[in-house]
Amino acid sequence: MSRVFTSDSTGAVIHVFSNDHCPPHVHARHRGEGWIARVEFSYLGGAVTLLSIAPSRNAPLRRTVNRLLDDVLAGLPACRRSWWETRGTTCLNHRWLVALTPDRVELSPVPVADAKRIAETRYDPDQELLWVDFEDATTLEVRARP
């Protein structure tokens, strides 16, 4: 388990677990209120998404959840670093990627025109750079967006 940071606005402690599964996500645990939330993030975009809160009987108010999501978004570089250093993957291998512009890429659930299949990725948390190696032996450098 890797502690990432403490959410200032909610008091929840943010962790990445070493035995966790894709997609990349963090666990936010609030001991005092007795809830744990899972928040998903990506190496390609700046969105964070609530995956779950348990137990439901202790679920925080929506405004608390929104503050938690804001704090995870603000700490996204630290979340990415911790996931990469703990898990060693971006969870993007074998996915389809479309490079719309040099600075804008999107995942596609299915192969579409101009999509390439990702063979492997490497991430540099210090520079917030992602290198995407495709199955056609080409490589794309992507700056991880906040």
N, C-alpha and C positions, 0 to 999 in steps of 0.2 A: 504494500500500500504506500502510495506517495501523497503526502499532504501538499496541496497546491497553494491555497490561501484561505483566509477566513472572509466571508462575505460581510463587509462592514454594515450594510443596511439590514441584514437579517440575522446575523450571528451564526449562520450555518458554516460549518467547516467543509471545504471542498477537497475531495480526494480523487485519485485515480487508483484503481485496484490492479495489482500485477497479474491477476488471473482473469481479467475481464475480457469481454468479447467485443467485436465490432457491432455497430458503428462507434467511432470515437465519442466518448462521453465522460462526464464527471459525475460523482455522487456528492450531493450536498446534504450533510447530516446536521440536524438541529437537535442536540441532546435534550435541551430544556423543554422543547415542545414535542419531542418524540416523533419527528418525521424525517424521512429520507427522500430526496428528489433526485432523479437522474436527468441530466441535461446533455443533449447531443450537440456536437459542433462538427465543423468540417475544416479541412486544410485548404479548400478552394473558395470559400465564401465566408462572410461575416455573420451568418445567421446562427442563432442558438435556439434550440427547440426543447421544450419540456417533454420528456419521454414518459415519466411516471412519478407519482408520489405515493409513498406507503408509510404507515397504514392509512387508509382513506379517512378513518375516524379522527386522525390527528392532522389532516391536511391544513396547511396554512391558507389564509385569505388570498384572494387573487392578487391584491396589491403587493403582498409579500412575495408571491411567486414572480410577479413582474420585476420587483426590485432584485430578486435573486438572479433572474435572467439578465438584467442590466449589469449586475456585478460580474457574472460569468462572461458576458460580452466584453466588458472592460478588461477582464483578466484572460482573454482568449489566448494571447501569446504564451502565457504561463501554462494554460490548460494544454495547448498543443505541445509545448516542450515536455511537460510531464507525461502525456500520453506516449509521445515518441520515445522518450528515455525509458519509460516503463514497459511499453508494449512493442516498440520497434516497428510499428506499421502505421500507415495512414488509412488503412482499410479501403484503398482505392484500386488495388490490383484486380485485373480482369474486368474492370468497369469500362464503359464507353465514354470517351471525352471528345467534345467538340471545341476547337479553338476558334472562337468567333472573331477575336482581335488578339493582338499580342498581349493585351492586358486583361482579356475577358474570356474565360472558359466556362463550359457548362458540362455537367454529367448528363448522359442520355441513358434511359433505362433499356433501350434497344439500339442496335446499329442503325444509324441514319447517315445521310450524305455527309461527307467530311468528318465523320466520327472515326476515331482511332481507338483501338483496344489497349488499355494500360497493361504493361507487363510487370512493371515494378516502379516504386517511388522511393525517393530519398528526401529527407527533410533536414534542413539546417536551422535549428531554433535560434541561433545567434543572429542570423541574417533574415530569418523568416522567409526562407526560400525553399521551394519544393521543386525537385527535379523529377520529371515524369518520363520514364522510358517506355516506349510503345512497342508492341509486338512486331512492327515493321522496322525496328532498329533505329527509329528516330527518337530524339529527346527534346523535351520542352521544359524551359525554366519558367516557373510561375511564382510570383511573389504572393505569399499567403496574405489575403486581405483581412483586415479587421472587421 
